[in-house]
């Protein structure tokens, strides 16, 4: 009996030793790190509203078209062109739609500006007649197309532009005297380009440059000596602004 117990103990010890040796031969279990969460991709789709502020440069041109009384002392075909600049600020509203990295949208803006100028025409003496002009309201409706790189959007734009423009003259020295002014809404077109950055899910900031040109309008500058008629238009209106917008209900697309 004693010999049987010794034999059984010896077998058990051998099995345990063999298992331990086999376990020692196995390599350590590799540690697998959980997949890292990647930053969410900014989604440009959605409605947005915001504001902008910057500077504007315009070139006013007006030419006597030969109709009306002679006050103002410019003969038919004569005129002036004057460049000036001012501050521009306003609001924008629009909608973007994103497909992969491409972004398309529509946007409308309304802006106030203080571009204006005045000068003396000395045809009949110093301080004879004073011409003045003012461009104070600008509106645009444009389409936009851009390419998104994560939170950055690079885009171009183009469409309609309209501007409120006033021209006036005061002539105080003969042979003919008078004064008068008229305001017109001038229609035209605009193109531009810009960059925007999504700083949060809903807030967007950006920079933008625009150029616009407008059709000529006929201004009847009525005065005491009759009507003095000009063909006038704001030329080469340019503006550069910084923008900030709030985008509504912007879903986040998570990538893993």
HELIX and SHEET records of a PDB file:
HELIX    1   1 UNK A    2  UNK A   25  1                                  24    
SHEET    1   A 9 UNK A 217  UNK A 220  0                                        
SHEET    2   A 9 UNK A 228  UNK A 247 -1                                        
SHEET    3   A 9 UNK A  46  UNK A  68 -1                                        
SHEET    4   A 9 UNK A  79  UNK A  99 -1                                        
SHEET    5   A 9 UNK A 102  UNK A 121 -1                                        
SHEET    6   A 9 UNK A 129  UNK A 149 -1                                        
SHEET    7   A 9 UNK A 152  UNK A 171 -1                                        
SHEET    8   A 9 UNK A 178  UNK A 198 -1                                        
SHEET    9   A 9 UNK A 203  UNK A 214 -1                                        
END                                                                             
